[in-house]
Amino acid sequence: MIVVGDFIDSKNVEKVVKLGSPFTFPCPPHHYSYGVSFTWEGKNKIQFKRNPRRAISPMNGDLFIMFVEKEDIDEINEREGIRCTMSGANTYYPSGALTLRKSGKNLTYEKSENPLMHSNSLVIVLSCVINPTLHVGQRYCTRVTSVIS
């Protein structure tokens, strides 16, 4: 069974981010949903794709960026923001748009360096496992946050 609830508030949001910093943004609150798929999309339904630095929680649609780069900000803003979308059973609901603005302060590192190799780096990992006590194919996800010293 699939149940798709619409978003409670579809207002647009702008967040200020530091280049090189981790960024997490929850998929906005919505009415009860079950069995839906989540994506983040810009205008014309162009997806903000996952990559080695970007993840989307399959359980609730939360967006995770391991460390923000200028390209992330540009890609989001060129699409006039990105929206958390829920879809299922031939139903599609987009949230309000998320846009990013670069702050005056950045975490500095050489582009060729991996910022996670530096001390005091924040590591966010989304760990998902299939739980046999849940319905078939349903995943249980946890967010693990740690600081490397």
N, C-alpha and C positions, 0 to 999 in steps of 0.2 A: 504494500500500500504506500502511496506517495501523497503527502500533504504539503502544499506550498503556501505559506503565509506571506502576505506582503510586508514591506518595511513600515515600521511605526512612524518614523520621521525621515523624510527624504531630503533633508537640507544638505547643502554643499558645505565642505569643510576644507580649510587650508591649514596645513601643518608646517611649522618651521623646523628644518632638519639641519644637522651638521654633517658635512661630507666626512665619510669614514666612520660614522656612528651607526650602530644598529637602529632599526626602526621597526616598530610593530604597530599595526593599526587593526582594531577589531572590525569585523563586518558589522555594520550598524544593527541595532535591535530590530527584530521583526516578529511577526506573529508566529505561532507554532508551525513548525515545518518538520517533515520527516521524509527521508529518502531523497532529498534534493541534492543537486550538484552545485558547487560554488565556483565562480570564476571572478576575476577582476577585469573589467573591460572599459575601453574608452569610447569615443564617438564612433559611430558606424559599427559598433560591436567588435572592434579590434581588441583582441585579448592582450593583457599585460602578462606576458608569458613567465612561467617559472624558469629559473636557471640555477646554476650552482649557488648563487647568493640569495635567491628569492624563493619563497615557499608560500603555499596557501594551505591552511588547515582544511582537510576534507570534512571535518566534523562541524565546523562553524564558520568557515570562510575567512578567518583571520589572516591578514597579510603579514609576512615576515621578510624583512630585507636584512641580511647579515651585516652589511656595511653599505651605506648609501654612497653612490657615485653620481657625478654630474649627469651622466647619461640616464640614470633613473629619473631624476627630476625633469630633464628635458623630455624624455619619452612620455611621462605622465602628463606634463603640461601641454605637449603638442597634441595630445588626444583630448584636450579640454577637460582634463581630470580623468580619473578612473573610478568605476563604480563596482561595488560588490554586487554580484548578480546571483540569484537563486533560480534554478530551473528544474523542472520535473513535471511529468504528466501534461505535456504541451502547454505549460505555464511558465512565464518568465517575468521576474521582478528585478529591476535595478534599484540600487540605493542612490542617495545623493552622491555627487562627485567629490573625490578626494584630490586636492592639488597639493604640491609641495613647493616650499620656498626655502632657499638656502639661507642659513644664518650667517652672520659675519664671522663666526668662529668655526673652524674645521679641525677635525683630528687630522694630523699630518702624517703621511707615509708615502713612500715612493709607489707609483702605480704598479710597478713590477713586484713589489713586496706584498706579502700576505699579512694584513693587519692582525690576524689571529695569532701570529707567531710572536708578537710583542707582548711584554709583560702587561698585566692589568687590562687585558683585552676581554671584552664581554662576549661570551659565546652563547648563542641561543640555538637550540636544536629541537626540532619537532620530531618526536619519536612516536610512530604509529605502529600498532600491532593489531592483528586480527584477534578478537577475543571470542573464544568458542562459546561463551555464555550469552553473547549478544546474537542478534539475528544474523543469518548468513551474509557474509560480506561486509558486515558493519565493523568499523575500526574504532579502536580506543586510542586517542592521541593525548600525549602529555607534552608540556613545554618544559625543557630542562635549561636552566640558566646557570652559568657558572663564570667565574672570573679566573683567568690564568694569571698567576703571579710569577 
